[in-house]
Amino acid sequence: MSSSFTVSIPAGPIWSNDDAQTKAPIVAAAHGGKWNGQWRTVVDSVMSTVDVEFPAPANGSGGVTFTMDVPAGPIWNNEDAQTKGPIVAASYNGTWNGQWTTTVEGAMSVIGVTFHW
């Protein structure tokens, strides 16, 4: 049996269990995981989370690799990126590829993350 871990991921408002049946699998798939059937409202009428299961570690058994930019919060310089990049990439279940770009000065940067399926 392979190991896995579960993470609660923000999904916007979910109004009912029927609504969760539609939204949660989409959110899970967008993050590369599988919805485990659990969800909860964390801010009424504003935000719910869905529990998403991921393989641990990502096994890459499908032989597919892709890279995309993901939000990383503000990154101030390359030294700061060296600290934040690997941590943020791991939080997405990927590997930082060493690239980063500021998208909103003083507020948001993105990093390049490689995923293995």
N, C-alpha and C positions, 0 to 999 in steps of 0.2 A: 504494500500500500504506500502510495507516495504521500509526502508531507504537503500540507497546505496551510495558509493563514487567511484570516478574514479581516477586512477593513471596512469601516462605515464610511461611505462616500456621500457627500452632499448631492441631492437630486432635485432641488427646487421643491415647491409644494406638492405633496401627494395627498389627495383628498379622501381616499378610501382604499380598501384592499383591492377592489377592482381596478382602481387607477394605478396602484402599485404593480399589478400584474402586467400592465402595459409599459410603464415607465422604467421600473427597476431592471428588467433584463436589458433594456437599451443602454442604461447608464453603466451596468456591469460590463457589457460587451465593449463599450467605448473605452473602458479602462483595461480591457484585456482579461477580464475575469468572468466569473459566473455568479449570478445572484443566488443566494442561499435561502431565499424566501422571507427573510426578516427585513423589516423597515420600521422607522419610528419618526414621528413628528418632533422636531427639536425647537421650532419657533412657529406657533400657530399661524396658519395661512401664509407662511413665508418660506419655511425650509423644512425638509424631511431628509433623512439619510437612509440609504439602502446598504445592507451588508453584502459585500462582494468577496468571494473566495478566489484566491490566487494559488497557483502551484508554488512550492518553495523548495529549492530555488527554481526560477524559470528554467525549464529544461531544454528549450530550443529544439525539441524533437521534430518539429515540422520543417526545420531547415530554412525558415523564412526569417529574414532580418530586415528591419526598416528603421529609419531615423526620422524623428520629428522634433520640432521645438515645443517645449512645454513652459508654462509660467513658473518663474523661480523667485518672485519677489524682487526687491531691489538688489542689484549687484553693483558695487561701487567701483571696482577695478579688477584687474586680472588676479591679483592676490586673493581678493575676496571670492572671486569665482572658483579658485582652486579649492577653497573650503566648502562653499555652498554647492557647487556643481555635483559632486559625487553624492552628497546627502540628498539633494532634491531628486536626482535621477533614481536613486534607490527607492525613494518614496513613491515613484511611478513604476517600480519593478523593472527598471531599465538600467543602462550604463551611460554615464556622461561621456560625450565624445570630445570634450575639450572646447567646444564652441559656445559662445554666449553673445547676446546682443541686448542693449538697453532699448526698450520699446516705449517707455514713458519715463522721462528724466526724473530721477529721484524717487520713483515709485514702483517701477516694474521692469524686469528683464526676463528674457527667455533663454533657456539653455537647450542645446542639442542632446537628445536622448536616443540611444539605440536600444531597440527591443529585439529579443530573440524568441521565436515561436517554434 
